[in-house]
Amino acid sequence: MDYSAAIEYLLSFTDYERLPGQAYAEANFDLRRVEALLAKLGNPHLGPRTVHIAGTKGKGSTAAMIASALQAAGHRVGLYTSPHLLDIRERFQVDGQLIHQNELAALVAQLKPKVEAVNREASFGLLTTFELLTALAFLHFARQRVDYQVLEVGLGGRLDATNVVVPSVCVITSLSLDHTAVLGPTLAHIAQEKAGIIKPGVVVVIAPQREGARAVLRAVCRDKGARLVEVGQDITWEVLSRQEEGQALVVGGRQGRYKLWLPLLGDHQAENAAVAVAALEALEVDALSIVAGLAGVSWPGRLQILRRSPWLVVDGAHNPYSAAKLAQALRHYFDYQRLILVMGASSDKDIAGMAEALAPQASLVLATSSGHPRASDPKEIVLQFLNRGVEARVASGLESALRQAQAYAGPRDLICVTGSLFLVAEALELARTAVPRLQVPVAASLREG
């Protein structure tokens, strides 16, 4: 099996990432079929120590920080995240290196007969694309003999394919209303689903939460005898300075104070850093490795600067909470006159809520859509901003939107591509291939193995 055939095979199954409003129930997300597949593979997920991370926002960034610090401490580290930006192999990293195409093809060839055996039995339904990708990650990490695997939950937590592990530490990042049609209409419902990753006796680190979510997480930890660490109470942080290249902060942990440099922008990333420190302390990682690991972290597509004069920034804010954090970060980190938004969103997102957060700063909105099947009609974005008194119009495709934005922008303005990680991925690809004068640091951070 060659690489292209391997990818075609993986994507030939039901792919809930590409289907809006998926029915979130045991019938569609039955962990027993994942466990059956992993048993046929020799249970590769049970070997390494595991950090399991759920949340609405910040789980990918937090996972990258934890993996970077563990690597700085001398450990061999697997990192499994989703979705990817430019290359599906980004999901499977060992010590910061993407899985090689040939290795992925070889692992899929090994996986295929086991998948077919499980699907022939079909005792618990048919395997999905994400379940295959998760098994592939476990298999890759086992073959690479990693010491730690850092796993980002794909959706929810309780029924997610990653929730078959025995974690050393569970992390729940900031929770907000997202995927409400799937996970439930309130923060309490969402918190209950995310809390499904909590296992008896494990250390659980939680980011600052609104009361409805915090009460649920505390109750689940109490019921399961899990040791709770609350960032904002047990762990504190303070941003010391902000620059275009990153931010300096100090985190007050349970085992000491850490003066950190973080090359990621946004106050929400400072919060994520405090969450990462709490998890790393639970894993008994030394202070020097924590400092070095966070200083060396890379997480593309989040408040990433592609160009100056005018500014061109990409950020995958895809719900009202993250849009509000983006608006705050733009004010804190950039000096600009007018904000031009190039925006696309998925059809299952709260576009009105995102518009409410971003409209007060925007001078012009160019609404477009990514090529993803879940992309919303850009006319809905236009309507929401027009209702809030912001000039907005539809642009036919991202490249056209960027051309219009650059024609409108003066040298002291800021163009921000946002609303969807899928749109951000297209912007990064366009910057890398079609617009040579954009200098895109993502290329250096996605290294091949």
Number of C-alpha atoms within 10 A of each C-alpha: 15 14 16 10 13 20 16 10 16 19 15 11 15 16 15 17 17 12 14 17 16 14 14 17 11 13 11 17 22 18 21 15 23 25 18 17 23 24 13 15 17 10 17 20 25 15 17 23 19 21 24 27 30 33 26 23 21 24 26 26 24 30 27 26 28 28 32 25 28 28 22 22 17 11 15 20 27 30 28 28 22 19 16 14 21 17 11 14 19 21 22 25 26 23 19 23 17 20 22 16 16 13 14 22 19 15 18 25 16 15 19 14 12 17 23 14 13 19 16 11 11 12 11 18 17 21 23 22 17 21 25 23 20 25 26 21 27 27 22 22 27 19 11 13 15 19 18 22 28 26 30 27 27 24 22 23 26 21 22 25 25 26 21 17 22 20 25 19 25 26 30 29 27 23 24 22 21 23 20 17 15 17 23 17 13 14 22 21 17 26 30 20 20 29 26 17 26 28 21 16 15 19 23 29 25 26 25 19 20 13 11 14 22 18 13 19 24 18 13 19 20 14 10 13 15 19 17 20 21 19 24 16 10 13 21 18 21 15 17 12 10 18 13 14 13 16 22 17 19 18 22 20 18 14 13 10 14 18 17 21 24 25 19 25 23 25 19 19 21 23 24 25 28 26 34 28 29 31 24 22 16 18 15 10 17 15 19 12 18 26 18 19 24 26 20 15 22 22 18 23 24 22 24 23 21 21 16 15 13 17 22 21 22 26 23 24 26 23 27 23 19 21 22 17 17 25 18 17 17 19 12 15 18 14 12 17 15 17 23 27 27 27 29 29 31 24 17 18 23 17 23 17 15 23 27 16 20 21 22 14 17 22 16 22 28 26 28 27 28 23 12 14 13 19 21 19 16 23 15 17 26 22 18 19 25 17 14 13 12 20 17 23 19 20 22 13 17 24 17 14 23 22 12 15 24 18 9 12 20 15 12 14 22 27 27 26 30 26 30 22 24 26 30 30 21 18 25 27 17 16 18 18 11 12 12 10 11 17 15 17 15 19 13 9 13 19 15 14 14
